[in-house]
């Protein structure tokens, strides 16, 4: 095993005390978030400075109109003659609670309609799901993006008119530009190569803007402490668990070393809109600092079928790198990107197969039907990648035999949260 491989695979001397304290804090935080959610839903609602859902927004029309006026979205002198709020249908938003707001306006004697979107915290899923959502601070991260970064990439994100989160309860209210003519591709939908290239080039421009994390606007983004990754790596159980822990430590340390930027974190095709030559990224709840390859590999791995990935994947990497260089990034070659993407692919798989505190693959409260409908393509794409993963390359970097790596990956995927969630959901759906 090379000196580099040894350095990457040998776990750091993490303090057992620090891990024990972190474990206690995580479970205390999860319990507190669960209790807050339970009380908020069933006992007494947390008092918020903004509407928590569409029902409250309808009751606070004047509040909504005032915020839109303050943002310059509607003229100060416009008379609002009607207010309509239409919820998104099931499947239009994966987890979040969203609606389209239509205002009938009279401006200098001329009638017109102004439309925007309203986004609130998720209402689907179990109490545990929402508790995890609160613990991950997703609401604050999404609002933080719109407050700090939306103006930096005006063509790559919806214009925000209002964004505020309530950290303790996980509630948020975001009023956004409505791209009425935009195309949106669900996880089941086909899309042209040109669409994929548009997205990957826009991704490169965003990454180039924050390459090296030199801009002051990036300083608010919270980093994930290594001890947190160490904690989750220790949750692997059963055959191959030791290998998975070593690999997560190796891949994560590689991901947070070297050139850093701000990544979207969930850049699959379903989190893009396409309108008039614009590729617009939405759903910024997973923003963080990392190597850029996380977003590139994530898009290719979770947006493309197996055969298409083999042909289009290298083209997308080349186009991404070309755009990155065109926007001022130097000292980072296409070979560097390809190497980083290999690490990122394995890290993405580790995150998806780990028993993380994620509610994406949980079932209950009718959640299983949504999971089967909207999440199945991800599962199939990951399994296709798993069957063709380059274990020889990983063996050369980790010092672990390729056969042992393959067995560990297959074993952990079969017992993992995603696979078990789908198996349970399928059984529940058949029993109805």
N, C-alpha and C positions, 0 to 999 in steps of 0.2 A: 504494500500500500504506500502511495506517495506521501511526502510530508504534508502536502495540501490536503489530501484526503484524510489523513490522520487528524489534522487540525480541525477539519470540518465535522468529522464524525465523532470525535471524542467529546462527550458531554462536558460542559463547563462545570466547575465546582460549585454548583448552585447550593445555596444554603438550605439545609432541611428546615431550619426555623422559618426562613423566608417563604418556602413552599407551604409549610403548615399554616402560616399566617395568611397567605394568599388564599389557600383553600377555604379557611374559615370566612374570610372576607367575601369570597365569591358566593358562598352559600348564604351568608347573612344578606348580601345584596340581592340575591335571587329571592330569598324569603320576603325581604322588605318590598321588593317590586311586586311579588305575587300578592302580598297582603294589600298593598296600595291599589292594585288592579281590582282585587275582589271587592274592597270597600267602594271603589269608584263605580264599579258596575252594579253592585247590588245593595249597598247601604246608603252612602251619602257621597254624592259626586264632589270631586275636588274642584274648588273654585278656581276658574281660569280667567285670564284677561282677554281671551279670544274664544270664539265658538269651537267646541270640541268635535262637532259632527255637523252633518247637513241639516238636521232638524234644528239645531241651535242657530245655524247660519240663517235659515229661513226666518227665525224669530228675531234675528238681529240684522235685518236688511240695512237699516241706517248705518250700522257699524261697518258693514261691508262696503257700502257706497262711499262712506267717508274715507276709508283706507284707499280705495281706488282713486278718489279725487286727490288725496295727499300724494299718491305716487305719480300723478299726472297721467293716469291711464284713461280717465275721462275728463273732459273740460270742466273747469270750475263752475261755469255758468250753465252747464247742461241740465235740463230737467229730466228726471228719471220717471217715466210713465208706467213702467212695469218691471218686475223683478221675477225671474224664473230660475229655478235650480233643478237640474236634471241629473240624477245619480248615474254613474257608469254602470253598465250591465255587468253581470258576473263574467269574469274572464278578461274584461278590458283593462283591469288593474290587478296585478298578481296578488298583492296582499293589501295594499292601501285602500282607504275609503276615499273615493274621488267623485267629483261632480262638475258639470259644466254650468256656469252662471251666465245667463243672458239678460242684459239690461236694454230695455227699449228707451232710447234717448230722443230728446228734442233739442237740437243745437241750432240756434239762430233760425228757428222756424223750419229746420230740416230734420226729418225723422231718420234715425238709423239705429242699428243694433250693435252693442258692444258685448263681446264674449270673453270670458276668462275661465280658468280652471281653479277649483278649490280642492286642496288635498289635506286629509286628516290622517290620524293614526289608524292602523289596521283595526278592523272589526271582525275579521274572520279568524278562526283558530281558537285554541284553548286558552285558559288563563295562564298556563305555563308558557305558551307561545308569546303572549303579550309581556309577561314578566321578563322573558329573555330579551325581547325587543327593548324594554326599558333599561335593563342592565347593560345592553350594548350601546346605549345612548344614541340610537339611530336617529331619533327626532332632532336632537341637538346638532348632529353632524350634517344632516340635510339642510337645516336652516342655516348653519354656519357656512355651508358652501354658497348658498344664495346671497348671504349677507357680505361675504368676503370676496367671492370669485366670479359671480355671474357677469359682472360688468367687464371682467378681464377677457372673457371669451363670448362676447355678445351674440355671435353667430352660432355658437356651439351649445347653448343652454337656453331654456325658455326664460324670458324676461320675468323677474319676480316683482310683484307689486306689494307683497307683504309676506313676511316669514317670521314666525315666532314659535318657540318650543317651551314646554314645561318639563324640566328635567326629571323631577321626582315621579311624575305620572306617565311620562312618555308621550303626552299629547302634543300635537302640533297643528298649526293652521298655516297653510301656504297658499297664496293667491298668485297664479302664474298666467303668463301669456298663453292663449289658446291658438295653437297652430292648426287651424281648421282644415287646411288642405294637405296636411302632412300625411305621409304614408307610415304606417306602423306594422311591423311584421311580428306576429306571434311565434311561439316556439315551434308550431306545426307548419308555419308558412314557408313557401319557397321565396327566395329573393335573388336578384341578379348579382353577378360578380361585381358590377359597377357599384351596387349599393354597399357591398362589403368593402370595396376600395375606398369609397367615400367616407365610411365610418373609420377605417383604419388610418386614413390620412388626417382626419380631424383629431383622432386620438393622439397622433404624433404631435400635432400643433399644441395641444393641451400639455402634453408631457414636456415638450421643448420649453414652453413658457415657464415651467417650474423646475427645470433641470438643475440639480444641485441645491434646491430649496433655498435659493438666495433671496427671493422676494419676501418682503415683510408680511404680505398677506397670507403666506403659507405657515406662519409660526403658530397659529392657533390649532392646527390639526394635531390631535393627540397621537402620540406614538404608542405602539404596543410593547410593553416591557418584555424582555426575554423570559422572565420568570413566568409570565402568563402562558407563553407558548410551551414552556417546560411543563407547566401544570396540565395543559390539555394533552400533550404528548404522553403523559403518564396515565391517561385515561384509556389508552389502548389495552385490551385484554385478550387473552387466548393465544392461539398459535400465531407466531410472527409478530407479536406485540413488541418485543424487544427491538426487532429490526425497524418497525415503524417509528418507534421513539427515536432511534438513532437518525433515521432519515429526516424526520421532522426537524430535529435540531440542526442537521447539516443544511437542509434546504432553506430553513428560515434564516440562519446566519448568513447564508449566501445572499438571500433576498434583501437583507437590511444592511449589507456592506456594499461598497462600490457606489456607483452613481445612483442617487435617489431622486425621486420626483413625487408629485402627488398623483396617485392612481384613483380611478373611479371605484374599483374594487368589485364591481358586478357588471362588467361591460359586455354582456351577452347581447344578442341582436334585439331581444325584447325590451331593452332599455335604451333604444334609439328611436328617434323620429326623423323623417326625411321630407324636406319641403323646399322647393325652389333652389335646389343645389346645396341646401344646408343639411348637415348631419348633426342632429341635436341630441345630446346625452341627457337622460332624465334619471330620476331615482338615485340621488347622491348619498344614500344612507351609509355606504361602506367606504367613504373617502378616507384615505390614510396615506402616509409616506411609504414608499417601497421602490423596488426596481420596476422600471416601466414595463418589463416583460410580463409582469403579472397580468396587466390588462390585455396585452397582445395575445398571450397564450390562452387566457380566459375566453376572449372573443372567438378565437379559432376553435378551441376545444369544445365549447358549449353552444356554438352557433352553427357548426357545419357537420354534416353527416360524414361517415368514415371515408367513403371514396372521394367525396368532394374536398375533404380536408387534405388528402394527400396531394392533390393538384393545386388547389387554391392557397393552401397554407403557406408554402414558400413564396408565392407571389405576394401575399399580404405582408409577410415579413419584409420582403425587399421594398415594397411600396412604403411601408411604415418607416424604414430606415432612410430611404431617400427623402421623405418629408421631414424627418427629424434633422437631418443634415442641412436641408434647405432653410430650416428655421434656427440655425445657429449652433447646433450641438456638434462638438468636435471631440476627437479622441475616443470615439465609440464606434467600432466597426460593425458591419453586418454579421461577421463571425461572432463578435461579442454578443449581439442580440440573439443569434441562434443558440448560443450556449446558454444564455440567460433564460430563453424560452424553454429549453429542456428542463432546467431546474424548476422553472415555474410550473410546468405541466405536472411534474411529480408533486410539487407542493400543493397545487390545486386539488389533486387527487387525495392527498393526505388530509386536507381540510374537509373534503366531502365525505371521506370514509371514516374520519375520526368521530368518536362519540362526543361531539361538541355540544354545547348548550344552545343548539339551534332548533328553531321550531319549523324550519322549512319542510321537513319530512315527517312531521308528527300528524297524528290522526285524532279524530274525535270531533264532535259537534258538526258533523257533516263535512269536515275538512278533507276527508279522504277522497271525495269525488273531485274536488278542485285539484288535489294533489295528482290524481291519475290523469286528469284532463290537461293540466298545464305543466306538470313537472316531468311527465314520462319521457318527452324527447331528451331532456338533460340526462336522465338515467341511461337511456340507450346510447347516447353519444359518449358518455363516460365509459360504459362497458365496451364499446367499440374501441375506444382509445386504450383501455386496459388490455385488450387482447393483442394489441400491436405495439405496446410500449417498448421502448428501447432499453431493455434490462441490461444488455451488455454495456451500453454507455453508462448507465447508473452504477453498474458493478465497477467500472474503471474509475469512477469518482468516489465511491463509498468504500471499496475494498471488501464488499459483500458479494458472494457468488450470485451470478445471474439467476440460477435456478432457485436459490433460496429467496431472492427478491420476488420472483414471480409467484412462488407459493405463498409468501407472506401477503402480497397485495391481494391475491384472489381470496385468501382466507379472511382477511380483514374486511374486504368489500362485502362478502357474503354475510358477515355478521354485523356489518356497519349500520349506522343510523339511517342512511338513505335507503339501502336495499331492504332493510327490515321494515321501514316505514311503508314502502311500496307493497311489500308482501302482505302486510297487515291491511293496508287500504284495499287491495284487490280482494282479500277474503271478506272484508266488511261489505264491499260493494256487491259481491256475489250473494251474500246472505240477505240482501234487501229485496 
